[in-house]
Amino acid sequence: MKAWWLNEYECWAGETLEEALAVWEKETGCHLDDDEREDCYEANPDTRVNMSDEDASLEEMRNGPFTTIGEILVTMGKPGYICGYDS
């Protein structure tokens, strides 16, 4: 399984970009046009991401907890949401 940045703030997993997009569209009800699909790119598994709750304070977000996209992928059994906000 790989991770894909669909835009600057949403990363989703799938065996292919098309699979990740299909799950994203089903889950969110949103749709990307062809130009937006061209902007999607594979996420680097070594990218560190902050796992703080989205309602966390700025200080809490600066302090973590952190993990990597690769570590998240290892735990996933099916396509879906990985993380938000490219960091």
C-alpha positions in Angstrom: 0.0 0.0 0.0 1.2 3.5 -0.8 0.1 7.0 0.4 -0.9 9.8 -1.9 -1.2 13.6 -1.2 -4.5 14.4 -2.9 -4.0 18.1 -2.2 -1.9 20.2 0.2 -3.7 18.9 3.3 -5.1 15.4 2.7 -3.1 12.1 2.4 -4.9 8.9 1.6 -3.7 5.3 1.1 -4.3 2.8 -1.6 -2.5 0.3 -3.8 -2.8 2.9 -6.6 -3.7 6.5 -6.8 -7.0 5.6 -8.4 -7.9 3.3 -5.5 -7.0 6.0 -3.0 -9.1 8.6 -4.9 -12.1 6.2 -5.1 -12.0 5.7 -1.3 -11.6 9.4 -0.8 -14.5 10.2 -3.0 -16.8 7.6 -1.3 -15.8 8.8 2.2 -16.0 12.5 1.6 -18.5 12.9 -1.3 -16.1 15.2 -3.0 -14.6 14.8 -6.5 -11.4 16.0 -8.1 -11.5 17.2 -11.7 -8.8 16.0 -14.2 -6.5 19.0 -13.5 -6.7 18.4 -9.7 -5.9 14.7 -10.2 -2.8 15.6 -12.1 -1.6 17.5 -9.0 -1.8 14.4 -6.7 1.6 12.8 -5.9 2.9 9.9 -3.9 3.9 10.7 -0.3 7.3 10.0 1.0 7.1 7.2 3.6 9.7 9.0 5.7 7.7 12.2 6.0 7.1 12.9 9.7 3.5 13.8 10.5 2.0 15.2 13.7 -0.7 12.9 15.1 -2.2 15.6 17.5 -5.9 16.0 17.5 -7.0 18.6 15.0 -8.3 20.7 17.9 -4.9 20.7 19.6 -3.3 24.0 20.5 -0.4 25.3 18.5 2.0 24.3 21.3 0.6 20.8 21.4 1.0 20.5 17.7 4.6 21.6 17.8 5.4 19.0 20.5 3.9 16.0 18.8 3.3 13.1 19.0 5.0 12.4 15.6 5.1 9.4 13.4 6.0 8.8 9.8 3.7 8.0 6.8 5.5 4.7 6.4 4.8 3.7 10.0 1.1 4.5 9.5 1.0 2.4 6.2 2.4 -0.6 8.0 -0.6 -0.7 10.3 -3.3 -0.2 7.6 -5.2 -3.2 6.4 -7.3 -1.3 3.8 -7.2 1.9 1.8 -8.2 5.1 3.6 -7.2 8.3 5.3 -3.6 8.6 6.5 -3.2 12.2 7.8 -3.8 15.8 7.1 -1.6 18.8 6.4 1.6 18.2 4.7 4.4 18.9 7.2 
